[in-house]
Amino acid sequence: MFESNCAHPDSYYDSDADLGLLTGKKIVFLGFGNQGAAQAQNLRDSGIPNDSILVANRPDSYAEDAKSKGFHVESDFKKAAAVADILFVLIPDQVQPRVFNEEFAPSLKDNATIVIASGYNVFYKLLNFKPSQDVVMVAPRMIGSSVRTLYEKGKGFPCFVSAEQDGTGSALKTALALSRAIGATKAGAIASSAREETAMDLFAEQALWPNIIMLFNQAFEVLQEAGCSDEALCYEMWMSKEPAEIFERAAEEGFVTQLKHHSSVSQFGQLNGALQLDGSAIRAHFKDILYNQVLNGKFCKEFSKIEQDLEKDGDANPLNALYTKHAATPLGVAEAGVRSRLAGLL
Ligand code: NAI
C-alpha cells in the first residue's frame, strides 16, 4: 500500500550509492538549522568540496553559524536557485510552500534535483515542481544534532529514502548518493515514500499519541477518584521517567520482550491484559483518522486555515488555547500543583 515509486530493496547501503554522481554538481542547502547544519557538514566531511556547497539563508543567526563554519552563504534566494543542481529544502515545513514556490521555483534549473526531508509538502502537492526535475526524499528519523554526532562517530542513522518524481531518469541514484554523503546509508537507509512517511507521521500525531494522552488522563482520574495522591500518581505514571526507560528498552531489545526486566506479576498483567482487550473499536477509529483525515488531505486543508493564527499571542493562537484546555484537566491541575510544591523544595 505504501510502496515507493521505484523497484528497490528494503534498505540501501553505502555499496548501493555512488558518490561520484555528485562530482561537479552545485549543492545548495536552503536552511542551516537543525537538519541543514548537520547534513551540510556531513556532506562536506564526506569529501564534497566546500566550493560545491552553497548555503542559501536569510540574514539571521543561522546564516552567521554557516559562515563561522566556513560555508559560502547566499542571502539572495533567486541567485542561489539559479546555480543549484541539487537543492536541499531544509527550512520549517510550514514556510516551504511560500519560500520555495515564490523564491526558488522560478529560477531553478529544469533538471535540478530537489531534496526534501519530510513528506508532508510533497504528498499534499504544496510545492510546485517542473515535470523535468527530480524530487527525492532523504528524511533522517532523528534530530539534526544526532545526525551530526552519529556521523562523527562513524555510525549511520535511520533515514527514509525515495524518488518522488523522476524527471531525469536518475532520481533514485542521486538520492542514494546524497544519502551516502550525509551518512545515512551506513546503517541502511530505508526505502519509503512521501506518502508512507506522511501517513505514519500524521497517524502517530493524530491517532496514536492523542489516544495515549487520553488514556493517561482517564487512568489518572480513575486512580485519583480511588484516593491516590497527586504526588504518587505523577511519579508513578511519568515523572519517575519509567515510561521513558521502557521505550528505550523497547527500542533496544524488543517492543514486548523488554517486559522480561519486569516482575512476574507485572509481566503477567501486561501480557495477559493486552491480549484480553478488544481492539476493534479503536481499530475502526484509527482507520477513520488514517483514511478520512490524513490520506484524503482533510487535515492538511483544515490546518492551512489556522496556520497564520499560530503566530498570534494569547488564546487567539489555537495552540495556546489547546494548552489552556489541557491545563484545566484533573491531570493538568494536579501536575501543576506537584511541580509548584517541588519547586518550593529546591
Ligand atoms: P529549522 O527550524 O531548524 O530551520 C531553521 C532554518 O530555516 C534556518 O536556516 C532559518 O534561517 C530558516 N528559516 C526559518 N524560517 C524561514 C523563513 N520564513 N524564510 C526563510 N528561511 C527560514 O528546521 P528543521 O527542524 O531542520 O527542519 C527542516 C526540514 O527537516 C523540515 O522539512 C523538517 O520536517 C525536516 N526534519 C526535521 C527533523 C528535526 O529533527 N527537526 C527531523 C527530520 C526531518
Residues whose N, C-alpha, C, O or C-beta is under 5 A from the ligand:
A	BS01	NAI	G31 F32 G33 N34 Q35 G36 N57 R58 D60 Y62 V89 L90 I91 P92 D93 V95 V99 A117 S118 P140 M142 I143 G144
